């Protein structure tokens, strides 16, 4: 019986043709990330980190090998299939936030939900506000545009947006690169809460050793090659402290999100958007989330 993983790279190469030469960015990369894991991929500049993120995020295709997300082989998907798959299965958090500058925080988070067509405009707005509350953005900032928010607050919006369509995997590319120490601590606290309580799978690409040592598993990359064990001096780095990742308010908010998901699923069934089998499957997943929250 084949094991299932949230993310898997199998013998992945990525190279570029320069005349008669192949310039390798990734060499025989093999990675397995379990569901609910919190993994960092760390390495120096030019090591292949960003290339790997683009490949596992389906933003670029491997030259050789296979990529699986949520146990689905996406290697040979068409561009339209990949676009839909990314929207439903992968959340992205970037160093420069990549928020739409003329939209409010709520509108930025609601946008992916509207594209998915799983939520109507009112439902998308409600869920967006719940997600923003979950990641700690003050309610008085919900109607602010990115330019009216601090770097840390923009990253909160970016995390909420990544969660919008309940993805299987969230990929973060140097997510603390533009944050101060306090905002970095809050970001790590939020990620740990989401990972521990909601069981979301996170893969963080970073050059920051302190951020990497905060994660549960570390993979080191150099010259496009993955090493399961980082260098000894790297392992001695002091772990960056963060706030306690779980409090009663966050737990209550996440429960509200689960309850709201159930309302939306039932509405979609009544409106004929999904059949009875899909309804039963969705309700089963929602109950599993409730059970996880009770643990």
C-alpha positions in Angstrom: 0.0 0.0 0.0 1.5 3.4 -1.0 2.0 5.9 1.7 0.4 9.3 1.3 2.1 12.6 1.8 1.1 16.2 1.8 4.1 17.0 -0.4 6.5 14.7 -2.3 9.3 15.3 -4.7 10.6 12.2 -6.5 14.1 12.4 -8.2 13.5 16.0 -9.2 16.0 17.8 -11.4 15.7 21.4 -12.7 18.1 22.6 -15.3 18.4 25.3 -17.9 20.0 24.8 -21.3 22.8 27.3 -22.1 24.2 26.4 -25.5 25.5 22.9 -25.2 25.5 22.9 -21.4 22.9 22.1 -18.8 23.0 24.4 -15.8 21.5 22.6 -12.8 19.4 24.4 -10.2 18.2 21.2 -8.5 19.8 17.8 -8.6 17.9 14.6 -7.7 15.8 16.1 -5.0 13.7 13.7 -3.0 11.5 15.1 -0.3 8.6 13.7 1.7 6.5 15.9 3.9 3.9 14.3 6.1 0.4 15.8 6.6 0.4 18.2 9.5 4.2 18.7 9.4 6.0 22.0 9.9 9.2 21.9 7.7 11.8 24.4 6.8 14.1 24.3 3.8 17.1 26.4 4.5 20.3 27.2 2.6 22.6 30.1 1.5 21.8 32.4 -1.4 21.9 30.6 -4.8 21.4 27.2 -3.2 18.2 26.5 -5.1 15.7 27.3 -2.4 13.5 29.6 -4.5 13.7 27.2 -7.5 12.6 24.4 -5.3 9.7 26.4 -3.9 8.5 27.3 -7.5 8.7 23.6 -8.5 6.8 22.3 -5.4 4.3 25.1 -5.7 3.6 24.2 -9.3 4.8 27.6 -10.5 7.5 25.9 -12.5 7.9 22.4 -13.9 10.7 20.0 -13.1 13.0 19.1 -15.9 13.0 15.5 -14.6 11.2 13.6 -11.9 7.7 14.0 -10.3 5.9 16.3 -7.8 3.0 15.2 -5.7 0.8 17.5 -3.7 -1.9 16.1 -1.4 -0.9 12.7 -2.8 -1.8 13.8 -6.3 0.8 13.7 -9.1 0.7 17.1 -10.7 3.8 16.7 -12.9 1.9 16.4 -16.2 -1.1 18.7 -15.5 -1.9 21.2 -18.1 -1.5 24.9 -17.2 -5.3 25.3 -16.6 -5.3 22.2 -14.4 -2.4 23.6 -12.4 -4.0 27.0 -12.0 -7.1 25.4 -10.5 -5.1 23.0 -8.4 -3.0 25.8 -6.9 -6.2 27.8 -6.1 -7.7 24.8 -4.2 -4.7 23.0 -2.7 -1.8 25.4 -2.1 -1.5 28.6 -0.1 1.4 31.0 -0.7 3.0 33.5 1.7 5.7 35.7 0.2 8.4 37.9 1.5 7.0 41.0 -0.2 3.4 40.0 0.8 2.0 40.4 -2.8 -1.2 41.9 -1.7 -3.5 43.8 -4.1 -2.7 47.5 -3.1 -6.1 49.0 -3.8 -8.1 46.3 -1.9 -8.7 46.3 1.8 -7.5 43.5 4.1 -10.8 41.8 4.0 -11.1 42.1 0.2 -7.6 40.7 -0.3 -8.5 37.6 1.8 -11.9 37.2 0.2 -10.6 37.4 -3.4 -9.3 33.7 -3.7 -12.6 32.5 -2.2 -14.6 34.3 -4.9 -12.3 32.9 -7.6 -13.0 29.4 -6.2 -16.7 29.9 -6.6 -17.3 28.0 -3.4 -18.5 31.1 -1.5 -20.8 33.9 -2.4 -19.7 37.4 -1.8 -21.2 37.6 1.7 -19.8 34.3 2.8 -16.4 35.2 1.5 -16.5 38.4 3.5 -17.5 36.6 6.7 -14.9 34.0 6.3 -12.2 36.6 5.5 -13.0 38.4 8.7 -12.8 35.2 10.7 -9.4 34.4 9.2 -8.0 37.8 9.9 -9.2 37.5 13.5 -7.5 34.1 13.7 -4.1 35.5 12.6 -4.4 38.4 15.0 -5.1 41.4 12.8 -7.0 44.1 14.9 -10.6 44.5 13.6 -10.1 48.2 13.2 -7.5 47.4 10.4 -9.9 45.2 8.4 -10.9 48.0 6.0 -7.3 49.3 5.6 -5.4 48.9 2.3 -1.9 47.4 2.5 -0.3 50.9 2.4 -2.1 51.7 5.6 -0.7 48.6 7.4 2.7 47.8 8.9 4.9 45.1 7.5 3.8 42.7 10.3 0.1 43.4 9.7 0.5 42.9 5.9 2.1 39.5 6.6 -1.0 38.7 8.8 -3.2 39.5 5.8 -1.0 37.3 3.6 -1.3 34.4 6.0 -5.1 34.7 6.2 -5.2 34.9 2.4 -3.1 31.7 2.1 -5.7 30.0 4.3 -8.7 31.3 2.3 -9.5 28.1 0.4 -8.4 25.7 3.2 -5.4 24.4 1.2 -3.6 21.1 1.8 -0.1 22.8 1.9 1.0 26.3 2.7 4.3 27.4 1.2 6.2 30.4 2.7 9.0 32.0 0.8 11.3 34.0 3.1 8.2 35.1 5.1 10.1 37.0 7.7 12.6 38.7 5.4 10.8 42.1 5.7 9.7 41.8 9.3 11.2 43.2 12.5 12.0 40.9 15.4 8.6 41.5 17.1 6.6 40.8 13.9 8.8 37.8 13.2 8.0 36.4 16.7 4.2 37.0 16.1 4.4 35.3 12.6 6.1 32.2 14.1 3.6 32.1 16.9 0.7 32.2 14.4 2.3 29.5 12.2 2.9 27.2 15.2 -0.8 27.7 16.3 -2.1 26.9 12.8 0.1 23.9 12.5 -0.5 22.5 16.0 -4.3 23.1 16.2 -5.6 23.1 12.7 -3.0 20.5 11.5 -2.1 22.6 8.5 1.1 21.5 6.6 3.7 24.3 6.3 6.9 24.4 4.3 9.0 27.5 5.0 11.9 28.4 2.7 14.3 30.6 4.5 18.0 31.6 4.8 17.3 32.5 8.5 18.7 29.8 10.8 16.7 31.1 13.8 13.5 30.8 11.8 14.4 27.3 10.6 15.2 26.0 14.1 11.7 27.0 15.1 10.2 24.4 12.8 9.8 20.7 13.5 11.9 19.4 10.7 14.8 21.1 8.8 16.0 20.2 5.3 19.3 21.8 4.1 19.9 22.7 0.5 23.2 23.6 -1.2 24.1 23.6 -4.9 20.6 22.2 -5.6 21.1 19.1 -3.5 19.0 18.4 -0.4 20.7 17.2 2.7 18.5 15.6 5.4 20.9 16.7 8.1 22.0 20.4 8.4 25.6 21.2 9.2 26.6 20.8 12.9 27.2 24.6 13.4 23.7 25.2 12.1 22.1 22.9 14.6 23.7 24.9 17.4 21.8 28.0 16.5 19.6 29.5 19.3 15.9 28.9 18.7 14.0 32.2 18.2 11.5 32.7 20.9 7.9 33.4 20.1 4.7 34.0 21.9 2.6 31.1 23.2 0.9 29.8 20.0 -2.4 28.8 21.6 -4.9 30.8 23.5 -8.6 30.5 24.2 -9.6 33.3 21.7 -7.8 31.7 18.8 -9.4 28.3 19.6 -12.8 29.9 19.7 -12.2 31.7 16.4 -11.1 28.5 14.7 -14.2 26.7 16.0 -16.3 29.5 14.5 -14.6 29.0 11.2 -15.4 25.3 11.3 -19.0 26.0 12.1 -19.2 28.5 9.2 -17.7 25.9 6.8 -20.6 23.6 7.7 -23.1 26.3 7.0 -21.6 27.0 3.6 -21.5 23.4 2.6 -25.1 22.9 3.5 -26.1 26.0 1.5 -24.2 24.8 -1.5 -26.1 21.5 -1.3 -29.4 23.2 -1.0 -28.5 25.4 -4.0 -27.6 22.4 -6.1 -23.9 23.3 -6.3 -22.8 19.9 -4.9 -24.4 16.5 -4.7 -25.3 14.4 -1.7 -22.0 12.3 -1.8 -19.9 15.5 -1.8 -22.0 16.9 1.1 -21.4 13.8 3.1 -17.6 13.9 2.4 -17.4 17.6 3.3 -19.3 17.1 6.5 -17.1 14.2 7.4 -14.0 16.4 7.0 -15.5 19.1 9.1 -16.2 16.7 11.9 -12.6 15.5 11.7 -11.5 19.2 12.2 -13.8 19.5 15.2 -12.3 16.3 16.7 -8.8 17.6 16.2 -9.7 20.9 18.0 -10.9 18.9 21.0 -7.6 17.1 21.4 
